[in-house]
Amino acid sequence: MVKQNYLDIYPGSGIAVRLNEENPDDRNAVRQLISDVDLYLKSVEEETLTFLHAREKQQITSTDTYRFFRGEERSRNSRLILRHLVTFLKKIPLQEDIEADVVSPFDQLKSFIRFHTELLKESDVANAILREHEYLGLLTEANTWYYRGQINKNYKQLLEVLDNAETGSVEGYCKLFEALQRLCRFWFSVRNEEKQRVRKSDIFTYRLTRILMARNCGVNGQEESG
Protein backbone atom coordinates (compact mmCIF):
# COMPACT_ATOMS: atom_id res chain seq x y z
CA MET A 1 0.00 0.00 0.00
CA VAL A 2 1.37 3.41 -0.97
CA LYS A 3 1.43 6.12 1.69
CA GLN A 4 -0.66 9.13 0.79
CA ASN A 5 1.87 11.51 2.33
CA TYR A 6 4.67 10.17 0.16
CA LEU A 7 7.95 12.07 0.43
CA ASP A 8 6.83 13.99 3.52
CA ILE A 9 9.25 13.96 6.47
CA TYR A 10 7.25 13.54 9.63
CA PRO A 11 7.61 11.85 13.08
CA GLY A 12 4.89 9.30 12.42
CA SER A 13 6.59 7.39 9.61
CA GLY A 14 6.28 3.62 9.89
CA ILE A 15 9.93 2.61 10.14
CA ALA A 16 10.76 5.44 12.53
CA VAL A 17 7.84 4.54 14.77
CA ARG A 18 9.06 0.96 15.05
CA LEU A 19 12.64 2.03 15.72
CA ASN A 20 11.44 4.51 18.33
CA GLU A 21 10.15 1.58 20.36
CA GLU A 22 13.75 0.62 21.15
CA ASN A 23 14.99 1.62 24.59
CA PRO A 24 18.02 3.94 24.17
CA ASP A 25 19.03 3.20 27.78
CA ASP A 26 19.30 -0.56 27.25
CA ARG A 27 23.06 -1.09 27.52
CA ASN A 28 22.95 -4.63 26.12
CA ALA A 29 20.95 -3.48 23.11
CA VAL A 30 23.39 -0.61 22.51
CA ARG A 31 26.35 -3.00 22.66
CA GLN A 32 24.61 -5.30 20.18
CA LEU A 33 23.93 -2.36 17.88
CA ILE A 34 27.59 -1.34 17.95
CA SER A 35 28.56 -4.93 17.12
CA ASP A 36 26.05 -5.06 14.25
CA VAL A 37 27.34 -1.79 12.83
CA ASP A 38 30.92 -3.04 13.02
CA LEU A 39 30.02 -6.25 11.17
CA TYR A 40 28.14 -4.25 8.54
CA LEU A 41 31.09 -1.92 7.96
CA LYS A 42 33.49 -4.84 7.60
CA SER A 43 31.12 -6.57 5.16
CA VAL A 44 30.82 -3.50 2.93
CA GLU A 45 34.58 -2.97 2.91
CA GLU A 46 35.12 -6.62 1.97
CA GLU A 47 32.69 -6.23 -0.94
CA THR A 48 34.70 -3.24 -2.14
CA LEU A 49 37.93 -5.24 -2.07
CA THR A 50 36.26 -8.13 -3.89
CA PHE A 51 35.23 -5.83 -6.74
CA LEU A 52 38.70 -4.32 -6.97
CA HIS A 53 40.32 -7.76 -7.12
CA ALA A 54 37.87 -8.83 -9.83
CA ARG A 55 38.66 -5.68 -11.77
CA GLU A 56 42.34 -6.66 -11.85
CA LYS A 57 41.60 -10.17 -13.16
CA GLN A 58 38.88 -9.55 -15.73
CA GLN A 59 37.72 -6.84 -18.04
CA ILE A 60 34.98 -4.66 -16.54
CA THR A 61 33.28 -2.01 -18.61
CA SER A 62 34.06 1.64 -17.99
CA THR A 63 30.37 2.18 -17.21
CA ASP A 64 30.41 -0.45 -14.47
CA THR A 65 33.64 0.99 -13.11
CA TYR A 66 32.16 4.50 -13.00
CA ARG A 67 29.03 3.25 -11.27
CA PHE A 68 31.10 1.37 -8.72
CA PHE A 69 33.34 4.27 -7.78
CA ARG A 70 30.43 6.70 -7.74
CA GLY A 71 28.53 4.35 -5.45
CA GLU A 72 31.66 3.73 -3.39
CA GLU A 73 32.07 7.47 -2.82
CA ARG A 74 28.58 7.65 -1.36
CA SER A 75 28.98 4.41 0.58
CA ARG A 76 32.27 5.59 2.06
CA ASN A 77 30.62 8.78 3.23
CA SER A 78 27.87 6.74 4.94
CA ARG A 79 30.49 4.58 6.63
CA LEU A 80 32.32 7.64 7.92
CA ILE A 81 29.08 8.93 9.43
CA LEU A 82 28.48 5.61 11.16
CA ARG A 83 32.02 5.49 12.54
CA HIS A 84 31.68 9.00 13.95
CA LEU A 85 28.31 8.21 15.55
CA VAL A 86 29.64 5.05 17.20
CA THR A 87 32.60 7.02 18.58
CA PHE A 88 30.27 9.72 19.90
CA LEU A 89 28.45 7.12 22.00
CA LYS A 90 31.42 7.28 24.38
CA LYS A 91 31.53 11.07 24.51
CA ILE A 92 30.68 13.90 22.16
CA PRO A 93 33.91 15.84 21.50
CA LEU A 94 32.93 19.45 22.19
CA GLN A 95 34.78 22.42 20.74
CA GLU A 96 36.62 23.11 23.99
CA ASP A 97 37.94 19.52 23.99
CA ILE A 98 39.64 19.89 20.60
CA GLU A 99 43.14 21.27 20.13
CA ALA A 100 43.32 24.31 17.85
CA ASP A 101 45.37 22.49 15.19
CA VAL A 102 43.24 19.32 15.18
CA VAL A 103 40.45 18.73 12.70
CA SER A 104 37.10 19.14 14.43
CA PRO A 105 34.93 15.99 14.52
CA PHE A 106 31.93 18.34 14.46
CA ASP A 107 33.09 19.94 11.22
CA GLN A 108 33.85 16.52 9.75
CA LEU A 109 30.42 15.13 10.55
CA LYS A 110 28.75 18.27 9.24
CA SER A 111 30.64 17.94 5.95
CA PHE A 112 29.62 14.27 5.63
CA ILE A 113 25.95 15.16 6.17
CA ARG A 114 26.19 18.05 3.71
CA PHE A 115 27.60 15.65 1.11
CA HIS A 116 24.52 13.42 1.44
CA THR A 117 22.19 16.40 1.41
CA GLU A 118 23.76 17.85 -1.74
CA LEU A 119 23.24 14.51 -3.49
CA LEU A 120 19.55 15.39 -3.73
CA LYS A 121 20.52 18.07 -6.26
CA GLU A 122 22.32 15.58 -8.50
CA SER A 123 20.41 14.35 -11.52
CA ASP A 124 21.15 10.64 -11.10
CA VAL A 125 19.90 10.69 -7.49
CA ALA A 126 16.76 12.65 -8.40
CA ASN A 127 16.11 10.25 -11.27
CA ALA A 128 16.54 7.27 -8.93
CA ILE A 129 13.93 8.78 -6.61
CA LEU A 130 11.59 9.30 -9.54
CA ARG A 131 12.04 5.65 -10.50
CA GLU A 132 10.79 4.80 -7.02
CA HIS A 133 7.71 6.88 -7.75
CA GLU A 134 7.29 4.96 -11.00
CA TYR A 135 7.72 1.64 -9.16
CA LEU A 136 4.89 2.68 -6.83
CA GLY A 137 2.67 3.68 -9.75
CA LEU A 138 2.74 7.36 -8.75
CA LEU A 139 4.68 8.93 -11.60
CA THR A 140 3.06 10.35 -14.74
CA GLU A 141 4.19 12.89 -17.28
CA ALA A 142 1.71 15.32 -15.75
CA ASN A 143 3.04 15.16 -12.17
CA THR A 144 6.79 14.72 -12.64
CA TRP A 145 7.26 18.44 -11.97
CA TYR A 146 5.47 18.05 -8.63
CA TYR A 147 7.74 15.27 -7.37
CA ARG A 148 10.85 17.11 -8.49
CA GLY A 149 9.52 20.03 -6.46
CA GLN A 150 9.06 17.76 -3.45
CA ILE A 151 12.67 16.60 -3.71
CA ASN A 152 13.84 20.21 -3.84
CA LYS A 153 11.60 21.14 -0.89
CA ASN A 154 13.11 18.39 1.22
CA TYR A 155 16.60 19.44 0.14
CA LYS A 156 15.98 23.00 1.35
CA GLN A 157 14.50 21.83 4.66
CA LEU A 158 17.46 19.56 5.32
CA LEU A 159 19.93 22.28 4.40
CA GLU A 160 18.21 24.73 6.76
CA VAL A 161 18.55 22.35 9.72
CA LEU A 162 22.17 21.63 8.82
CA ASP A 163 23.05 25.32 8.51
CA ASN A 164 21.63 25.93 11.98
CA ALA A 165 24.35 23.68 13.38
CA GLU A 166 26.93 26.41 13.74
CA THR A 167 29.37 25.35 16.48
CA GLY A 168 30.72 22.21 18.10
CA SER A 169 28.53 22.66 21.16
CA VAL A 170 25.93 20.22 22.46
CA GLU A 171 23.29 22.28 20.68
CA GLY A 172 25.28 22.15 17.45
CA TYR A 173 25.63 18.38 17.60
CA CYS A 174 21.92 18.02 18.32
CA LYS A 175 21.17 19.91 15.12
CA LEU A 176 23.47 17.57 13.19
CA PHE A 177 21.69 14.55 14.67
CA GLU A 178 18.36 16.11 13.77
CA ALA A 179 19.53 16.63 10.19
CA LEU A 180 20.61 12.99 9.99
CA GLN A 181 17.29 11.76 11.31
CA ARG A 182 15.41 13.89 8.81
CA LEU A 183 17.61 12.57 6.02
CA CYS A 184 16.96 8.99 7.12
CA ARG A 185 13.22 9.57 7.29
CA PHE A 186 13.31 11.08 3.81
CA TRP A 187 14.81 7.87 2.43
CA PHE A 188 12.40 5.76 4.50
CA SER A 189 9.63 7.65 2.72
CA VAL A 190 11.24 7.27 -0.70
CA ARG A 191 11.24 3.49 -0.12
CA ASN A 192 7.58 3.69 0.94
CA GLU A 193 8.42 2.63 4.51
CA GLU A 194 9.38 -0.86 3.32
CA LYS A 195 12.18 -1.79 5.69
CA GLN A 196 13.53 -4.57 3.46
CA ARG A 197 14.15 -1.99 0.72
CA VAL A 198 15.81 0.63 2.92
CA ARG A 199 19.61 0.83 3.10
CA LYS A 200 21.06 -0.76 6.23
CA SER A 201 23.24 2.30 6.70
CA ASP A 202 20.11 4.49 7.00
CA ILE A 203 18.60 2.15 9.61
CA PHE A 204 21.83 2.12 11.62
CA THR A 205 22.24 5.88 11.32
CA TYR A 206 18.73 6.49 12.58
CA ARG A 207 19.16 4.13 15.52
CA LEU A 208 22.49 5.64 16.55
CA THR A 209 21.30 9.23 16.30
CA ARG A 210 18.25 8.36 18.36
CA ILE A 211 20.47 7.09 21.18
CA LEU A 212 22.71 10.15 20.93
CA MET A 213 19.74 12.51 21.00
CA ALA A 214 18.27 10.73 24.03
CA ARG A 215 21.58 11.02 25.89
CA ASN A 216 22.55 14.54 24.92
CA CYS A 217 19.57 16.45 23.55
CA GLY A 218 16.75 15.51 25.89
CA VAL A 219 14.87 13.89 23.03
CA ASN A 220 13.60 10.35 23.49
CA GLY A 221 12.71 9.52 19.92
CA GLN A 222 12.93 12.19 17.29
CA GLU A 223 12.35 15.89 16.98
CA GLU A 224 8.94 17.37 16.53
CA SER A 225 7.97 18.20 13.01
CA GLY A 226 7.61 21.80 12.10
C-alpha positions, 0 to 999 in steps of 0.5 A: 500500500502506498502512503498518501503523504509520500515524500513527507518527512514527519515523526509518524513514519512507519519505520521510525515509529518501530525504531522509536520503540527501542529503549536507548538506555538498554546497555545490552541493546546498545552494545549489540547495535555497535557490534552489528554496525561493526560487522556491517562496515566490515562486510561493505569494505570486503565487498569493495575489495572483492570488486577491486580484485575482480577488476584486476583479473577480468575486463569490466566495462568503464560504465560499471567501473564509474558506477562502482566508484560513484557508489563507493564514494557515497557508501564511504561517506555513509560509513564515515558517518556511522564510525563518527556516531559510534565514537560519539556514544562514548563522549561527544567531542565538544569544541573546547575539547579539541586542540586548535590544530586538530580537525574538528569531529563536528566539522567533519560530521557536518561535511559528511551530512552536507555531502549526502544532502547535496546529493539530492541536487544531483540528476542521477539521485533525483532520477533514482527517486523518480524511479521509485515513484514509477515503481509505486505507480505514482509517476506520470508525465503530468506530475513529474514536476510536482515530485521534483519540487518535493525533492527540492523542498526536502533538500531546502528543509534539510539544508536549513537544519544543517546550517543551523548547526553552527558550532561544536557545542551540544546544541550544534551536535543536536542539530546535526543529529536532527539533520541525519534523522530527517535525512533517514526519514526522507529515504524511509519515505522514498522506499515507501516505509518498506524496511527490506528496501531501505539501506542498512546504513540508514537504519543504523544511522537512525538508531544511533542518532536516536540514542545520541539525542536521548543522551545529549539532547533531551529527546527520546525519539525524534524531533517534533515536526515543524 
